[in-house]
Amino acid sequence: MQEGDGRMTPAMTPEALERGKTWLQDGKLRPTRQRLTLAALLIGDGENRHVTAESLHDAALASGDKVSLATVYNTLRAFCDAGLMQEVTVDGSRSYFDTRMDEHPHFFMEDAGRLTDAPKAGIEIKTLPEVPEGYEVSKVDVVIRLRRVD
């Protein structure tokens, strides 16, 4: 189930379910049926994913699991809060959820609405603005927007 190329593989193999169960345990989350289904869809084949709540919801439905979109949103938030994945916001109204947890940049293909990993090579952030008193920088997100040229 890769948002990056539009394909989603809703295979619920025993291996995918076991990998999902272990992932949930790593995040200290109770493996409810819906969490287990979504975890298996996200990391069941061992590949990293960039998904939207809507694309994960579609994959869950395709797998035969009756799960509401609200439950998918809430579950993705729980996965983020547990440190299992991170949210990448590409604009004020569109978020992607990334199972790759190291700090890394992204390409956002505007025409396709697709988010993919970008190589770290060549990106160098030398300075940041001074932050307000009482705050510290927790993370810097780099999203490089791409527009197709004709």
N, C-alpha and C positions, 0 to 999 in steps of 0.2 A: 504494500500500500504506500506508494510514493507520490506525494503531492507534486514533487518536482517534475515528474514526467507524466502525471495524470493517471498512472496505473495504480490500481489498488488490488492486492491479492488477499481476499478474505478467507484464506485457508486456515482452518482451526485444527491443525495437526496436534497430536499429543506433545510433540516437541515444542511447538509454538505456545501451547497452554502452559507447559512446565516452565519455559523461559519467562512467560508473563507472570507466573506465580512467584518465581524467584525475584523478578524485578520489583514486584509489589512488596515482597518481604524486605528487600534492600531499602525501600522507602518507608518501611514500617507501616504499610497500609494493609488493612484487612482485605483479603481477596474475595470480594463479593463477586457474584456472577457477572455483573456488568463491568466492573473494574477489570476482571480477568479477561473478558472478551476484548475490551478496548486495549489492554496491555498486550495481549497476544497479537492483535492487529498492528500495534505500533512497533513492537520489538521482537515478534515471534520468529522472524527469519534472521535476526541478528544484524539487520541493516538499520542505519539511521534514517529518520523520517523528518520531513517538514510537512505538517498537515494543518489544515484549518479544522475547526470544529465541524463544519459542514461536510468536509470530505471524509472525516472519520465517522461521522454519523451515517453517511451513505455506505461506507464499507461495513459498518456494523449491521445495517439493514440487509445488505447483500449477503452477509454471513448467516442471516436468519435470526439475528438477535433483535428483539423488539426493545429498542432503547430510544428515549426521547432526546431531542436536540439539547434540551436544558440539562439533562443528565450528562450528556457528553461534555458540555461546557463546564459543569461542576466537577466532573471527573478530571478533565484536563487541568483545571485549577488545582485540584488536590494533588495531581502528579507534579505540577510545578512547585507547589508548597512543600512537597516531600523531597524536592531536589532531584527528581527523576528526569525532568525535562525543563526546557526554558521557553518562555514566550518571546517571540520576536515581533515587534509591532512595525509594520511598514508604512502605515499612515494612521491617522487618528481613529479609523473605524475598522481596520483590518489587521488581524493578528494571525500569526502562524505559530505552531508549537513544534519545537525541535527536540529530538531525543538525544542529539549530540550535546554533551554538557561542557566540553572545553570551550574557552573563549575563541571564537573564530568569526570571520566576516561572512557576509552573505551577498549574493547577487539577487536582485528582485527584477524579474522580467515583466515590465509594466504591461505589455500587450497580452501576455498569457496569464498574468496574475500568479506567477510561479516564483517560489523562493528556493534557491539552491545554495550550497556552501561555495564560498569563494576561497581561493588560495590565500594564505597568510603572507606569502612572499610579496614584497613590494609595499606593504602597508606599514607605515611607521608613524606613530603618534608621539610627537616629541614633547608637547606641552598641552596642558588643559587650563581652562580659565580657573581663577581662584574660586573656590566654593564658599558659600556662606558659612559663617561661624556656626559651629555645632553640627556640621555635616562633613561627610567624607565621600569620595567617589567609590561606589560599590561595583560599578561595571560600566564599560563603554561599549555600546553596540555600534557596529559598522554595517550599514546596509547600503550597498551600491546599486542604485537604480539604473536599469538598462532599458533603452528604447531601441527598437529595431529600426535599422536604416534601410531605405529602399534603394 
